[in-house]
Amino acid sequence: AYELTKDIDLSGITWEPLGDENNPFTGYFNGADYSILNFAKVSHRKDVGLFGFSNGVIKNLIINAHCSISGQNIGSLVGHQYTNGQVSNCHVAGVINIYGGYGDYLDERFGGLIGTNEAGDVSYCSANIQMTTRYKCDIGGLIGVNTGFVDNCFSKGQIVEGSGDDDVRDVGWIIMGGLVGVNWAYITNCYSECNIIAYGRDSSTWEYTDRTGGIAGEQYIGGRFKNCYFIGSAYYGIVDVVNSSNEVTTLNNCFCLGSLARKMSVQINNCYSNSDPNYATNLPNFKSRSFILNVLGWSETDWYLEDGEYPKLRFEIK
């Protein structure tokens, strides 16, 4: 087991990620609520983060990041978390600029905290991040690609595709999610306030251009969003594109600003929007304790509810 006993300042240090695909981190790391400061330079181009490839337990850590990096599977905390990996009570704040991929590999995944969460668990985590990419990728405020379980997490900040120049529009599709770029699994008790700024969307050829969703940019193979909300800006409030031929993605007890989802293989149960005509409710309801408890059925075990305020996760309230 490893435990921090003080803050660590990485100013001027080129960091060598802990663990890689051939020798993953499998230990227990407790940050003890200390901080990694000025995380800026990383030596790797694949599985990039404080931890490169992790199949262990990482908890109770704060990261201050200001990076301009390129590669495959990029996250400030973990580049690639594998099946038995667990991340809890970890938080990142800062700026991440993505300027390229890893060789000719096109499956680039970037997250504020974790690049790829491959069937691992992520809970009680947050990202307050400014992210910019000029490269075709899957990018999320918290996680780039998720095939595991995400619970009690939130994201704030901004995700921007370049500057809107013509050369940026031509890079191909970018999948952008306020919380998760591409989701294959389960997200519960989460929210995002991210503003997602994308360019180059053509309504006649949308499958080849940007896809943005407040919680997830794209959903595959069923999956579930439960007790989630989005109050930033994106094309769709919960999820943009849903790709599933056999399994139906479900949205349960969610709310958002804007349309809930692109209606493709989606089952929507007890969800609300301030503007979607099929699921409309008055905006003040989203700040009503009674509405959240009695209509949406959320629990105050997970959520702190106060009239006149959007819900906050209980762990945020110190």
Disulfide bonds with the S-S distance in Angstrom:
none
